Amino acid sequence: MNKWLKIVQHLLGACLPLPCHCVLCLRPSGRKIALCRECEACLPWLISPCNRCGLMMREGICVKCLRQKLPFERCQALFDYAWPVDEFIGQWKYAGELYFAKLLGTLMAERLSLRETVDCIVPLPLHPLRQRERGFNQTIELASQIADLKGLPLDRWSCTKIKSTPAQSSLGKAARMQYLQASVFAIDKSFQAKHVLVIEDVVTTGSTVGAFTMALKHAGVETVDIWAVCRTHPD
């Protein structure tokens, strides 16, 4: 019940022109999201990430990406999974504080860029059982914000997760690779996009976005870009 009350509060807040206050310093943010410019500058931004996998490094492409072929073309993220962004995500996903989706989605739309125009944005699917437990799919919330701000089409129905897997935060790298295969996802036969932007909240080992990318490519997609809030090293 509390989750649904949070959702109703979020919808009411979206309809009322109330001033935004920064979630960190509590001062008026002076913008349409609950974060002031001063606190934004102090977030754990990824500095000089790899141009392919998005992991933090000094410059260019990391050694791992030079040695192996990734299923997706490029992964970009804004932050390391560290305070206070980890708290933002926790409050958003597990406490239903949906205004964090607007905050983080806005920052993604402002800071991340595409080298080519995409056919559509696709939120990474959540299994229906998990979505009912949570009350929403966090990647749809993010993707909706980004699609509106970027003026890009959003496809939330063509891709689904058809096999339930354990929460990825509870698994190590080897277990994630075992559970996550392209077959856990289904792509509608009518899906015609060739260049897709996939939205995820946190990428760690890359197993989830990798498996979803393979499912998309089996369905005829040629190019897959990944945008995430956080990209953190699996170690």
C-alpha positions in Angstrom: 0.0 0.0 0.0 2.8 2.4 0.9 4.3 2.0 -2.6 1.0 2.9 -4.3 0.7 6.0 -2.0 4.2 7.0 -3.0 3.2 6.7 -6.7 0.0 8.8 -6.1 2.1 11.4 -4.3 4.6 11.5 -7.2 1.7 12.0 -9.7 0.2 14.8 -7.6 3.6 16.4 -7.3 4.1 16.3 -11.1 0.8 18.2 -11.6 1.4 20.9 -9.0 3.9 23.7 -9.6 5.7 23.3 -6.3 9.2 24.7 -5.8 12.0 22.1 -5.8 14.4 21.9 -2.9 17.8 20.2 -3.1 17.7 16.7 -1.6 21.2 17.2 -0.2 21.4 20.8 1.2 17.6 21.4 1.4 17.9 24.8 -0.2 15.8 25.8 -3.2 17.4 24.1 -6.2 16.5 26.9 -8.7 15.6 24.3 -11.3 13.0 21.7 -12.1 14.8 18.9 -10.3 15.6 18.4 -6.6 19.3 19.1 -6.8 21.1 22.4 -6.8 24.1 23.1 -9.1 26.5 23.2 -6.1 25.6 19.8 -4.9 25.5 18.4 -8.4 29.2 19.3 -8.8 30.0 17.2 -5.7 28.5 13.9 -7.0 30.7 10.9 -7.8 31.0 11.6 -11.5 32.9 9.1 -13.6 36.1 10.7 -14.8 37.6 9.7 -18.2 35.6 6.4 -18.6 36.4 3.8 -21.3 34.9 4.8 -24.6 33.4 1.3 -25.0 32.4 -0.3 -21.6 32.1 2.9 -19.5 34.4 1.8 -16.7 36.6 4.5 -15.2 40.1 4.6 -16.6 42.7 7.2 -17.6 41.7 7.7 -21.3 40.7 5.9 -24.5 39.7 2.3 -24.5 40.5 0.0 -21.6 42.7 -3.1 -22.0 39.8 -5.5 -21.4 37.8 -4.0 -24.3 40.8 -4.3 -26.6 41.0 -8.0 -25.8 37.4 -9.0 -26.0 34.4 -8.1 -28.2 31.4 -6.6 -26.3 27.9 -7.4 -27.4 26.8 -3.8 -27.3 28.6 -1.0 -29.2 29.0 1.5 -26.3 28.0 1.9 -22.6 27.9 5.3 -21.0 27.2 6.2 -17.4 27.3 9.2 -15.2 28.5 8.0 -11.8 30.4 5.5 -9.8 28.0 3.6 -7.5 28.9 5.7 -4.4 27.4 8.1 -1.9 25.0 9.9 -2.4 24.0 8.4 -5.7 23.7 4.9 -4.2 21.3 6.4 -1.7 19.3 8.1 -4.4 18.9 4.8 -6.2 18.1 2.8 -3.1 15.4 5.3 -2.0 14.0 5.3 -5.6 14.0 1.5 -6.2 13.1 0.2 -2.7 11.3 3.0 -1.0 9.3 4.3 -4.0 10.8 7.8 -4.0 10.0 8.3 -7.7 11.2 11.9 -7.9 14.7 10.5 -8.1 13.9 9.1 -11.5 13.2 12.6 -12.7 16.4 13.9 -11.1 18.7 11.2 -12.5 16.9 11.0 -15.9 17.3 14.7 -16.4 21.1 14.5 -15.6 21.4 11.6 -18.1 19.7 13.5 -20.8 21.8 16.6 -20.1 25.2 14.9 -19.8 25.2 11.8 -22.1 25.3 12.0 -25.8 24.7 9.8 -28.9 27.0 9.6 -31.8 24.1 8.7 -34.1 20.4 9.0 -34.1 18.6 6.0 -32.6 15.4 4.5 -33.8 14.0 4.3 -30.3 14.7 4.1 -26.5 14.1 0.8 -24.8 14.0 0.4 -21.0 15.6 -2.8 -19.8 12.7 -5.1 -19.0 11.9 -6.2 -15.5 10.2 -9.6 -14.9 6.4 -9.1 -14.2 6.7 -10.7 -10.7 9.5 -8.3 -9.7 7.6 -5.4 -11.2 4.5 -6.2 -9.2 6.6 -6.5 -6.0 8.2 -3.1 -6.6 5.1 -1.4 -8.0 7.0 -0.1 -11.1 10.0 -0.7 -13.4 12.7 1.8 -12.6 14.1 1.7 -16.1 10.8 2.8 -17.6 10.7 5.8 -15.2 14.2 6.7 -16.3 13.6 6.1 -20.0 10.4 8.2 -20.0 12.2 11.2 -18.7 15.0 10.8 -21.2 12.7 10.3 -24.1 10.7 13.4 -23.3 13.8 15.6 -22.9 15.6 14.2 -26.0 12.5 14.0 -28.2 13.1 10.4 -29.0 10.5 7.6 -29.4 10.1 5.3 -26.4 9.1 1.6 -26.9 8.1 0.1 -23.6 6.1 -2.9 -24.8 8.1 -4.8 -27.5 10.7 -6.2 -25.1 9.9 -8.4 -22.1 11.7 -10.5 -19.5 10.1 -13.9 -19.6 12.3 -15.8 -17.1 12.6 -14.7 -13.5 16.2 -14.6 -12.2 17.6 -13.8 -8.7 18.3 -10.2 -7.8 21.6 -9.4 -9.5 22.8 -7.4 -6.4 22.8 -10.8 -4.5 25.0 -12.6 -7.1 28.7 -12.7 -7.9 30.0 -12.4 -11.4 30.1 -16.1 -12.2 26.5 -16.6 -11.0 25.3 -13.6 -13.0 26.8 -15.1 -16.2 25.1 -18.4 -15.4 21.6 -17.0 -14.9 21.6 -14.3 -17.5 21.4 -15.5 -21.1 19.6 -13.9 -24.1 16.8 -16.5 -23.7 15.5 -14.8 -20.5 14.3 -11.9 -22.7 11.7 -12.0 -25.5 11.5 -9.5 -28.4 8.2 -9.0 -30.2 8.3 -10.1 -33.9 7.0 -6.7 -35.0 10.0 -4.9 -33.5 11.8 -3.3 -36.5 14.4 -0.9 -34.9 18.0 -1.2 -36.1 19.6 1.2 -33.6 18.4 1.0 -30.0 19.3 3.0 -26.9 18.8 0.8 -23.8 18.3 2.4 -20.4 19.5 0.8 -17.2 20.1 2.1 -13.7 23.3 0.3 -12.6 25.8 -1.7 -14.7 28.3 -3.8 -12.8 29.5 -6.9 -14.6 27.5 -6.0 -17.8 25.8 -9.5 -17.7 22.3 -8.1 -17.8 22.8 -5.5 -20.5 24.9 -8.0 -22.4 22.2 -10.7 -22.4 19.6 -8.2 -23.4 21.8 -6.9 -26.2 22.2 -10.4 -27.6 18.4 -10.9 -27.5 18.0 -7.6 -29.4 20.6 -8.6 -32.0 19.0 -12.0 -32.5 15.8 -10.1 -33.3 17.6 -8.1 -36.0 18.9 -5.0 -34.2 22.2 -3.9 -35.5 23.5 -1.3 -33.0 22.9 -1.1 -29.3 24.0 1.7 -27.0 23.6 1.5 -23.3 23.0 4.4 -20.9 23.1 3.9 -17.2 23.0 6.0 -14.1 26.0 4.2 -12.6 28.8 2.1 -13.9 30.8 0.4 -11.2 33.6 -2.1 -11.3 32.6 -5.7 -10.6 35.4 -6.1 -8.1 
